[in-house]
């Protein structure tokens, strides 16, 4: 197993050498377009526009999706607080203007080919006028007032077709495509390929979202995604910086001049700059396992066990790495001609909490975090830009934390993989062998 891990790491390093990592500029648009409001299930009650803007600035994000535009109360708040211009919605306060794009997520639960299907889709809209038409259509199919991410019994094929009948500028993106329960390729109700899922509407699927448990490198192995833009967003359920923009997409352009169509074209033409990913092992569904049994394993072990948990003798929840291994057409390290560079980092709070050996939301973590933000402006500056010397000056007597930040920047951290709803965890490098 260790040999397999080493081979995978070596292949990834070789691929990264072939992709020139971009310099992040002041005008780059770091966008998180898959978010939720306080009206979605299992989200923070304080998840409102003001907190989203506040923490986006602290994180270093300069564009957000609105999330949940299908929810009547949230949509009313969006219309009251945001001013529309060229498909961008602007929030303004004493610190200036902040842009949003109309976005939402829908849960489609339906039957196709004799099998129950569960697929989450993110979709973007060019205006409030178009959103009103979308909601009018959904009102004829069921309720949308009970949850920011409503459930409808519509197939993927029909949903894409109906959205295109409303506006050709609605963009539909399969969300977190490999996660077991609601990914389009998920093991618990997904499809084997995009054509099965979307039929003749596949031609209008221009992008997929990696999800926390996979990254572009993993998706490059699947030929079905060869001509699809691979983008990333957080699917946040709270505004805290260890959730907001933990994954994001970096678009080209001047934030003051950007339009909805500029963003749309970059998604459709695969012409955005890069993505920001978490280390996929950090994701809640990277490996196979059973949370209640405290058991997890790599795909090879799952095959050996014939998919059965050795503790409870029930079927394991099959995670993302197994899904990609089963579906992959190409070897680890494959590099498509249209591959986009990506940064692979964990949130700063995770690093500080690991260093201090305490909870992520504790006073000690916040003291260091706030000190760094005060010195360097925002979290992405710290994670991706500030050099070691400056970090050491800001963190005297904390060289191990500085090294964690640098190791994080070059994807040199070791993570115990997440599984069955449990996030992965940073581990000491000398303990890595114990994972296998």
Secondary structure, 3 states (H helix, E strand, C coil): CHHHHHHHHHHHHHHHHHCCCCCCCCCCEEEECCECCCCCCCCCCCCCHHHHHHHHHHHCCCEEECCCCCCHHHHHHHHHHCEEECCEEEEEECCEEEEEEEEEEEEEEEEECCEEEEEEEEEEECCHHHHHHHHHHHHCCCCCCCCCCCEECCCHHHHHHHHHHHCCCCEEEECCCCCCCCCCCCCCCCCCCHHHHHHHHHHHCCEEECCCCCCHHHHCCCHHHCCCEEECCCCECCCCCCCCCCCEEEECCCCCCCCHHHHHHHHHCCCCCEEEECCHHHCCCCEEEECCCCEEECHHHHHHCCCECCCCCCECECCHHHHHHHHCCCCCCCCCCCCCCEEECCCHHHHHHHHHCCCCCCHHHHHHHHHHHHHHCCHHHHHHCCCHHHHHHHCCCCHHHHHHHHHHHCCCCEEECCECCECCEEECHHHHHHHC
